[in-house]
Amino acid sequence: VTAVLQHLDGRLALRPSFADAVLEHFGVTQPADLAVAAERAAKARLAALAPHVTAAARHQDSTARVMCEQAVSALVQHVHAVMHRFDAVPSQVTVALGGSLLEVGAPLRDPLCSQLEQIGCALHEAPIDAARGAVHCAERLLTTGHDPEPGGTRHERP
């Protein structure tokens, strides 16, 4: 949204189709209306802009490409933070990727997989079913009284 506002006031060059898609997404035509709509928008509505960003990146919009690169970098930083939290090294970590931007063939998957492999993390290749994983964790908690955590450590339930 910030990039589109900067484009509309002349501070940033974007592909017009990208800016138009964002304006249409929020159902507005004026910069002031876009700012208000984005401020009031739920997280899901903002997240729904991701396909517009990735489409613009595929069409060589340099700002959209940088946004995608920043998203991948943030995900790699998250993996580093989790490894640090659980005192794990990359060779001990298998990363599961979920979500429409990370499924096979999605725009962020290959760059993210490449960076994770470069740092030495393994990738969980099977499709992810978040609901199934949550049920599995709940079953384990109910049957063992332990909350499973990454790295094989377990903490007693309070």
C-alpha positions in Angstrom: 0.0 0.0 0.0 2.8 2.4 0.9 4.5 1.7 -2.5 1.3 2.4 -4.4 0.8 5.7 -2.4 4.3 6.7 -3.3 3.7 5.8 -6.9 0.5 7.9 -7.0 2.3 10.9 -5.6 5.2 10.5 -8.0 7.9 9.3 -5.6 8.1 5.7 -6.9 7.7 4.1 -10.3 5.5 1.0 -10.4 3.9 -0.9 -13.2 0.5 0.9 -13.6 -1.3 -2.5 -13.5 0.1 -3.2 -10.1 -1.1 0.1 -8.7 -4.5 -0.3 -10.4 -4.8 -3.8 -8.9 -4.2 -2.5 -5.4 -6.7 0.4 -5.9 -9.3 -2.1 -7.2 -8.6 -4.5 -4.4 -9.7 -1.8 -1.9 -12.5 -0.4 -4.2 -11.0 3.1 -4.3 -9.6 5.5 -6.9 -8.0 8.2 -4.8 -4.8 8.1 -2.8 -6.5 9.5 0.3 -9.2 6.8 0.1 -6.5 4.1 -0.3 -4.8 5.2 2.9 -8.0 5.2 4.9 -9.1 1.8 3.5 -5.7 0.2 4.2 -5.7 1.7 7.7 -9.1 0.2 8.4 -8.5 -3.1 6.7 -8.2 -6.4 8.5 -5.0 -8.3 8.3 -6.6 -10.8 6.0 -7.5 -8.1 3.5 -3.9 -6.7 3.5 -2.5 -10.3 3.2 -4.8 -10.8 0.2 -2.6 -8.2 -1.7 0.2 -10.8 -1.8 -0.9 -12.3 -5.2 -0.9 -8.8 -6.7 2.7 -8.3 -5.4 3.9 -11.6 -6.7 2.2 -11.1 -10.1 3.9 -7.7 -10.4 7.2 -9.2 -9.5 6.8 -11.8 -12.2 6.2 -9.0 -14.7 9.5 -7.4 -13.7 8.2 -4.7 -11.4 11.4 -3.9 -9.4 9.6 -2.7 -6.3 7.4 -5.8 -6.2 10.6 -8.0 -6.6 12.2 -6.3 -3.7 9.0 -6.9 -1.6 9.2 -10.6 -2.4 12.9 -10.7 -1.6 12.2 -9.1 1.7 9.4 -11.6 2.5 11.8 -14.5 1.8 14.5 -12.8 3.9 12.0 -12.4 6.8 11.1 -16.1 6.6 14.7 -17.1 6.8 15.3 -14.8 9.7 12.3 -16.5 11.4 13.9 -19.9 10.9 17.1 -18.5 12.4 15.2 -17.2 15.4 13.4 -20.5 16.0 16.8 -22.4 15.7 18.3 -20.0 18.3 15.3 -20.3 20.6 15.7 -24.1 20.6 19.5 -24.1 20.5 19.4 -26.1 17.2 21.8 -26.1 14.3 20.6 -26.1 10.7 21.4 -29.8 10.2 19.0 -30.6 13.0 16.1 -28.7 11.5 13.5 -29.8 8.9 11.4 -26.9 7.7 7.8 -27.4 6.6 6.4 -24.8 4.3 2.7 -24.0 4.2 0.5 -21.4 2.7 -0.4 -20.5 -0.8 2.8 -18.4 -1.4 5.0 -21.4 -0.4 3.3 -24.4 -2.0 5.0 -26.1 -4.9 5.1 -23.8 -7.9 4.3 -20.7 -5.8 6.5 -17.6 -6.3 8.3 -17.5 -2.9 8.9 -21.2 -2.6 12.0 -21.7 -4.8 13.9 -18.7 -3.5 13.1 -19.7 0.1 14.0 -23.3 -0.4 17.3 -22.2 -2.0 18.2 -20.0 1.0 17.2 -22.7 3.5 19.3 -25.3 1.8 22.2 -22.9 1.7 22.1 -22.6 5.5 21.8 -26.4 5.8 18.2 -26.9 6.8 16.3 -29.9 5.4 12.9 -29.4 3.8 9.8 -31.4 4.6 8.6 -32.1 1.1 5.1 -33.6 1.8 2.1 -31.3 1.7 1.2 -29.6 4.9 -2.2 -29.9 6.5 -2.2 -27.5 9.4 -5.5 -28.8 10.9 -4.1 -32.4 10.9 -0.9 -31.1 12.6 -2.9 -29.3 15.3 -5.0 -32.4 15.9 -1.8 -34.5 16.2 -0.3 -32.1 18.7 -3.6 -32.0 20.7 -3.7 -35.8 20.8 -0.2 -36.0 22.0 -0.9 -33.4 24.7 -4.0 -35.2 25.9 -2.3 -38.7 25.9 1.1 -37.8 27.4 0.4 -34.6 29.3 3.4 -33.1 27.4 3.3 -30.3 24.9 5.6 -31.3 22.0 8.1 -28.7 20.9 10.6 -28.5 18.1 14.0 -30.1 18.7 12.6 -33.0 20.6 12.2 -31.2 23.9 9.1 -31.5 25.9 7.7 -29.3 28.7 5.3 -30.4 31.3 1.8 -29.1 31.0 1.1 -26.6 33.8 
